[in-house]
Structure formats: C-alpha cells, structure tokens
Amino acid sequence: MKYLAGCFISAVLGTVLTLGWLNSEDRQFAHAQSQPQRREGPQFFGNRAATANNRRSQLLFNSDGMTNEEKINVSIYNKVNKGVVNITTKAEESFFLLEGTVEGSGSGCVLDKKGHILTNFHVVEDARKVSVTLYNGKTYAASPVGADPSNDLVVIKIDAPPEVLFPVEFGHSKTLKVGMRVYAIGNPFGLERSMTTGIVASLNRSLRAKNNRMIKSIIQIDAAINPGNSGGPLLDSHGRLIGLNTAIATRTGQSAGIGFAIPESLASRVVPQLIRHGKVIRPEIGISRVYEIERGLLIAKLKPNGPADKAGLRGPKVTRSRRGVFVVEEIDRSAADLIIAVDGRKTTSADEFLDYIESKKIGDSVVLTILREGKQQRVTVTLGGK
C-alpha cells in the first residue's frame, strides 16, 4: 500500500509539474510571438510617420520657418523694393473763375545710378511740379528727360547720390507664358512699396493711350494693382522687370483682378531714345490724319512739304470764298486719295498703317496703292523723320 501511494503521489506531482511547465512554455511562446509585434510594430510605424512628417516639414518650411514660396516672395521684395519710388505731382486746374492745385501720385522705377526714373506718361502729364520719394524717405525734385505719349512712357531725372539709387534689373517679356507667377510693387493709395502677387492672365492685349494710339503686346495680370501703382514694376520670379503696371479694368476705380502692364520689350526699345534724344525718333510719312472707311484710309490732312506731300499724294480739296464779311471754307473730301494698301498689304486701320510705317527706318521707301478719281495708282514715298 505504501508503495502504491507513493507511486500515485509521484504521478500526480509529475502531472502538475508537467502542466505547469507547459503553461509556462505557452506563455513564453505567446510572449515571444506577440511581444515583438507590440514592441517593434508600433515603433516601426511611428518612425515612418515621423520621417514622413520631417520630410514634409523640410519641403514646406526652411530654416527661417517660411515656405519656399514665402521665401521667394520675401527675397524678391528685398531685392527690388529700394528701386521703386513714390511719385507725387501738382498741377493747376481751373474751375469757372477759380484756380486750384490738384495733386496726384504714382510709382516709378530707378533706371540707373545717374537718377533716371521710368514711369507712365499719364502719371506726370500736365504736372507743374513732380517730386520723387526714395525708400529712405528723402524727396527730390524731378525734371523731365523724355516722353512717349503713344506708349504711355516717360523718363524723369532726380539729383540724388548714387549710393541711394538701386536700379531695377530688366528681364525678358517675350518669354512670358500664361500662368507664370508675377509680382507687382508700387504705392497704391500712397501706401509706399506695397507688393502683390498673381499670374500672367493673358498676353498680347491692346490698350488705347490718351492720344488715341493703341499700345500693343500688353500683359494682362490678376495681381492686385490700384490707383498709385501706375509706373511701378511688374516682376518675374527672379525679381526682374518684365513690365510696367499701367492700368486696370474696373467699374469702381479699384482693383477687380484685371490689370495691364506695358511689356519690357517695348520699354527697352523706347527708354534709350528718351534718354538720348528726349523723344522717340520714328519714321514718318507726313500724313497727319485719315478717315477710316470700309475700302481703306481716306487722307484727311497732309503735312505741308512732308514726305507724302512731296510724293504727290492729295488730301481734301479746300476752297475759300467771301460772303459779305465772312470767309466760308468748303471741303471736298472726294478729291482726297484713298489708301487701300501699303507695300501690297491691305489696310483699313489707321493703327495698323502707322505700326507698319514705324516698323521701317528713316529713309526707307514704301509703296502706297491708292484710288484717285476712281482709278488705282501706286505712289512711292520716302519716309522722313528727325
């Protein structure tokens, strides 16, 4: 009996120990299987998320805490703002029997260390006094250098030390594409050197100047420009001048998201002549005015002894007669020559005609096809100019 009891006790203890060992092994195995997932899994995903966030942060923000776009904006402003000036004008205006002074304002761009400033002609038109305020707050009286009303451009000059003049760098407007980012700096409503951003909304627009001539290749932008921005620079992403802000389309007098700028290509062609000659030297044909009719351009007035007059072209026939104490002038327009083509190019627009003439050089000859008394003729005209 004792032997059997001992065997039974040994068997029970062995079973208990065996089951305890198995449970222990199971727990250890389970721990070995699950613990790495609890420890490695979350840690792995956490590291990848942290790495992605760090990369995203590096892409969005630089060491200064700015996005790359903000950094470009700041660098452009810092590069150019000292070259943008505030222009104020004073003009005399009469109202009934009273005379008063009218003040105006605009923007301008420093061209060189000699003090030449580029702005729009309409900013200083009819001004009796023009003043230019630089970035440092100092104001200088400005004197006229040269103007081109047909393209709404003018160059003025101030007598300022070279060390306070920061010329604006010129870019290239001919490489612009719709959608490219642009920056406008100016003085809207007198708020000096304000910057707005936008894109090129369209190209090759036309804008009519005050002298009724059409300015071609105008840049349309959606960057906000307002009264006071006229004459300020339109810049590319490198801070280079690609246009001169000149007008807005609006019904309220304030920005409606449609602005216009004179292209750099036009300014680069005109400015050197304004500085050198005080005006743009263009070839002229000596026809002062025409009537646009369906068949062509009817000559309304010729310059006496001008190229067209010397070539034998005819304007309206004018006869004067005295009736009592009055002299009566009668104009027979049917006697005037009708221009239907120039160098074989059909023309019905005065702007197109003048653009073609101005594309030539002084001394060049053009052949006009005209109708005179119902008959077609060709007349060669040698272009003048001075």
C-alpha positions in Angstrom: 0.0 0.0 0.0 2.7 2.4 0.8 4.4 1.6 -2.5 1.2 2.3 -4.4 0.5 5.5 -2.5 4.0 6.7 -3.3 3.6 5.9 -7.0 0.2 7.8 -7.0 1.7 10.8 -5.3 4.6 10.8 -7.7 2.4 10.6 -10.7 0.2 13.5 -9.5 3.2 15.7 -8.8 4.7 14.8 -12.2 1.5 15.7 -13.9 1.1 19.0 -12.1 4.7 20.0 -12.8 4.4 19.0 -16.4 1.2 21.0 -16.8 2.9 24.0 -15.1 5.9 23.8 -17.3 3.7 23.6 -20.4 1.7 26.6 -19.3 4.9 28.4 -18.7 6.2 27.5 -22.1 2.9 28.5 -23.7 3.1 31.9 -22.0 6.7 32.4 -23.0 5.9 31.3 -26.6 3.0 33.6 -26.7 5.1 36.4 -25.3 7.8 35.7 -27.9 5.3 35.8 -30.7 3.3 38.8 -29.7 5.8 41.0 -27.8 7.9 41.8 -30.9 4.8 43.0 -32.7 3.8 45.1 -29.8 7.3 46.5 -29.4 8.5 46.5 -33.0 5.3 47.1 -34.9 4.1 50.4 -33.3 7.7 51.7 -33.1 8.2 50.9 -36.8 5.1 52.7 -38.0 5.8 55.6 -35.6 9.3 56.1 -37.1 8.0 56.0 -40.7 5.3 58.6 -39.8 7.9 60.8 -38.1 10.2 60.5 -41.1 7.4 61.5 -43.5 6.4 64.4 -41.3 10.1 65.5 -41.2 10.3 65.3 -44.9 7.1 67.2 -45.4 8.3 69.8 -43.0 11.6 70.2 -44.8 9.7 70.6 -48.1 7.2 73.2 -46.7 9.5 75.1 -44.4 13.1 76.3 -44.5 15.4 77.2 -41.6 13.7 80.6 -41.3 10.3 79.0 -40.7 9.0 80.1 -44.1 7.6 78.1 -47.0 9.6 78.1 -50.2 7.0 80.3 -51.8 7.2 82.7 -49.0 11.0 82.8 -49.2 10.8 83.7 -52.9 8.3 86.5 -52.1 10.5 87.9 -49.4 13.7 87.7 -51.5 12.0 89.4 -54.4 10.7 92.2 -52.2 14.1 92.7 -50.5 15.9 92.7 -53.9 13.6 95.3 -55.6 11.8 97.5 -53.2 14.6 100.0 -52.8 14.4 100.6 -56.6 10.7 101.5 -56.5 10.0 105.2 -55.9 6.9 107.2 -54.9 6.0 110.0 -57.4 3.8 112.9 -56.4 2.6 115.6 -58.7 1.0 119.0 -58.5 -1.0 120.5 -61.4 -3.1 123.6 -61.8 -6.7 123.3 -62.6 -9.3 125.9 -63.3 -13.0 125.7 -62.3 -15.1 128.5 -63.6 -13.2 131.6 -62.4 -11.3 129.7 -59.6 -7.9 128.2 -59.9 -6.7 125.4 -57.7 -3.9 122.8 -57.3 -4.6 119.2 -58.0 -2.3 116.6 -56.5 -1.6 113.1 -58.0 0.6 110.1 -57.2 2.1 107.1 -58.8 5.1 104.8 -58.8 8.4 104.6 -60.7 11.5 102.5 -61.3 15.1 103.6 -60.8 16.9 103.0 -64.1 20.5 103.9 -63.2 22.8 105.5 -60.8 22.5 108.8 -62.7 19.0 109.3 -61.3 16.9 108.4 -64.3 13.4 107.2 -63.3 10.9 105.4 -65.6 7.2 105.8 -65.1 3.9 106.2 -67.0 3.4 109.3 -69.0 -0.1 109.7 -67.6 1.4 109.9 -64.0 3.2 113.2 -64.8 1.1 114.5 -67.6 0.3 118.2 -67.2 2.1 118.3 -63.9 3.6 121.6 -62.8 5.8 120.0 -60.2 7.0 116.4 -59.8 8.6 115.0 -56.7 10.2 111.6 -56.2 10.5 110.0 -52.7 13.1 107.2 -52.3 13.0 104.2 -50.0 14.8 106.2 -47.3 12.1 108.8 -47.1 14.1 111.5 -48.8 12.3 113.5 -51.5 13.9 115.1 -54.6 12.5 117.4 -57.3 12.3 115.7 -60.7 12.9 117.2 -64.1 11.6 115.8 -67.4 14.0 114.0 -69.7 11.9 112.5 -72.5 8.3 111.3 -73.1 6.5 108.9 -75.4 2.7 109.5 -75.0 1.9 106.9 -77.7 3.3 104.2 -75.4 2.4 105.9 -72.1 6.1 106.1 -71.1 8.2 108.9 -69.7 11.7 109.3 -68.2 12.3 111.8 -65.5 15.5 112.6 -63.5 16.4 113.4 -59.9 19.7 114.7 -58.5 20.3 112.1 -55.8 23.6 110.5 -54.6 24.4 107.2 -56.4 24.7 105.3 -53.2 20.9 105.7 -52.5 19.9 104.7 -56.0 19.2 101.0 -56.6 18.4 100.3 -60.3 15.8 97.7 -61.2 17.1 94.8 -63.3 15.3 94.3 -66.6 14.2 90.8 -67.6 12.6 89.5 -70.8 8.8 89.8 -71.5 9.0 87.9 -74.8 9.5 84.6 -73.0 6.4 85.0 -70.8 3.6 82.4 -70.8 0.1 82.5 -69.4 0.2 81.1 -65.8 3.7 82.3 -64.9 3.9 83.9 -61.5 4.3 87.7 -61.3 4.9 90.3 -58.6 3.8 94.0 -58.6 5.4 96.6 -56.3 4.1 100.1 -56.1 2.4 102.8 -54.0 -1.4 102.1 -54.1 -3.3 104.9 -52.5 0.0 106.3 -51.3 1.0 103.2 -49.3 4.6 103.1 -50.2 6.3 100.0 -51.7 3.4 97.5 -51.3 3.8 94.1 -53.1 1.1 91.9 -54.5 1.3 88.6 -56.3 -0.5 86.9 -59.1 -0.1 85.3 -62.5 0.1 86.2 -66.1 -3.6 86.0 -67.1 -3.2 86.7 -70.8 -0.8 88.1 -73.4 -0.9 90.3 -76.4 -3.7 92.6 -75.2 -4.1 96.1 -76.7 -4.6 99.3 -74.7 -5.5 102.7 -76.0 -3.3 105.5 -74.9 -4.6 109.0 -74.2 -3.5 110.3 -77.7 -5.8 107.5 -79.1 -2.9 105.3 -80.3 -3.1 101.6 -79.5 -0.3 100.1 -77.4 0.3 96.5 -78.5 1.6 93.4 -76.7 0.1 94.4 -73.3 0.4 91.9 -70.4 -2.8 91.1 -68.5 -2.3 90.1 -64.9 -4.5 89.2 -61.9 -2.2 90.7 -59.3 -4.0 93.5 -57.4 -3.0 96.9 -58.7 -4.8 100.1 -57.7 -4.5 103.9 -58.2 -0.9 104.7 -57.3 0.5 101.5 -58.8 0.9 103.1 -62.2 4.6 103.2 -63.2 5.6 100.5 -60.8 7.4 97.4 -61.9 5.9 94.0 -62.8 8.5 91.4 -61.8 9.2 87.8 -62.6 10.2 85.1 -60.1 13.8 86.3 -60.3 12.9 89.9 -59.3 13.5 91.2 -62.9 11.3 93.8 -64.5 9.1 92.3 -67.2 6.6 95.1 -67.4 5.4 98.5 -66.2 2.0 98.4 -64.4 -0.2 101.0 -66.2 -3.9 100.4 -66.0 -6.8 98.3 -64.5 -10.2 97.3 -65.9 -12.7 98.4 -63.3 -16.1 99.9 -62.8 -15.4 101.2 -59.3 -11.9 102.7 -59.7 -10.4 99.9 -57.6 -8.8 96.5 -58.4 -11.2 94.0 -60.0 -8.4 91.4 -60.6 -7.8 92.6 -64.2 -4.6 94.7 -64.6 -2.4 95.6 -67.5 1.3 96.2 -67.9 3.4 97.6 -70.7 5.9 94.9 -71.7 9.6 95.2 -71.0 10.4 94.7 -74.7 8.6 98.0 -75.5 10.2 99.8 -72.7 13.7 98.6 -73.6 13.2 99.9 -77.1 11.8 103.3 -76.1 13.8 104.2 -73.0 17.3 104.6 -74.6 15.8 107.0 -77.1 14.1 109.0 -74.5 17.3 109.4 -72.5 19.4 110.2 -75.6 17.0 112.3 -77.7 14.2 113.3 -75.3 11.7 111.6 -77.6 11.3 108.5 -79.8 12.6 109.1 -83.3 10.1 107.4 -85.6 9.9 107.4 -89.4 7.0 109.5 -90.6 5.1 109.5 -93.8 3.7 113.0 -93.4 0.0 112.1 -93.2 -1.5 113.9 -90.2 -5.0 112.4 -90.2 -7.1 109.9 -92.1 -10.7 108.8 -92.2 -11.2 105.1 -91.7 -13.8 103.9 -94.2 -14.8 100.5 -95.5 -12.5 100.4 -98.5 -9.4 101.9 -96.8 -7.9 105.1 -95.4 -9.1 108.4 -96.8 -6.5 111.1 -96.4 -7.9 113.9 -94.2 -4.8 116.1 -93.8 -1.2 116.2 -95.1 1.8 117.9 -93.5 2.9 120.7 -95.8 6.2 119.7 -97.5 6.1 116.3 -95.7 7.1 113.1 -97.4 3.5 112.3 -98.6 3.0 115.8 -99.9 6.4 115.7 -101.8 5.4 112.4 -103.3 2.3 113.9 -104.8 -0.4 112.5 -102.6 -3.6 114.5 -102.3 -5.8 115.5 -99.4 -9.3 117.0 -99.5 -9.8 120.0 -101.8 -10.3 123.2 -99.8 -11.9 126.2 -101.4 -12.5 129.6 -99.6 -14.9 132.2 -100.6 -16.0 135.5 -99.1 -19.7 136.1 -98.3 -20.0 139.6 -97.0 -17.8 140.0 -94.0 -17.4 136.2 -93.6 -14.9 133.8 -95.2 -16.6 130.4 -96.0 -14.4 127.3 -96.3 -15.7 124.4 -98.3 -14.0 121.0 -98.1 -14.4 118.4 -100.9 -13.3 115.1 -99.4 -14.0 113.2 -102.7 -10.8 114.8 -104.1 -8.6 113.1 -101.5 -6.6 110.0 -102.2 -7.9 106.7 -100.7 -5.1 104.4 -99.4 -6.1 100.8 -99.9 -2.7 99.1 -99.4 0.9 99.7 -98.3 3.7 97.5 -99.9 0.9 95.3 -101.1 -0.7 94.9 -97.6 -4.3 95.7 -97.5 -5.0 98.3 -94.8 -8.3 99.6 -93.3 -7.0 100.5 -89.8 -5.0 103.7 -89.0 -3.2 101.9 -86.2 -2.1 99.0 -88.4 -0.9 101.5 -91.1 1.1 103.5 -88.5 2.5 100.4 -86.9 3.8 99.3 -90.3 5.3 102.7 -91.1 7.0 102.8 -87.7 8.5 99.4 -88.3 10.6 100.9 -91.0 13.6 103.2 -90.8 14.1 106.8 -91.7 15.0 106.9 -95.4 13.2 103.7 -96.3 10.6 103.8 -99.1 7.1 102.4 -99.1 4.7 101.9 -102.0 1.2 103.1 -101.4 -1.7 101.7 -103.5 -4.3 104.5 -103.8 -7.6 105.2 -105.5 -7.7 108.6 -107.2 -10.8 109.7 -109.1 -11.8 106.0 -109.3 -8.5 104.8 -110.7 -5.9 102.7 -108.9 -2.4 104.1 -108.8 0.9 103.3 -107.0 2.9 106.1 -105.3 6.4 105.6 -103.7 7.0 107.6 -100.6 10.4 108.0 -98.9 10.0 108.2 -95.1 11.3 111.2 -93.2 11.8 111.8 -89.5 14.1 113.6 -87.2 
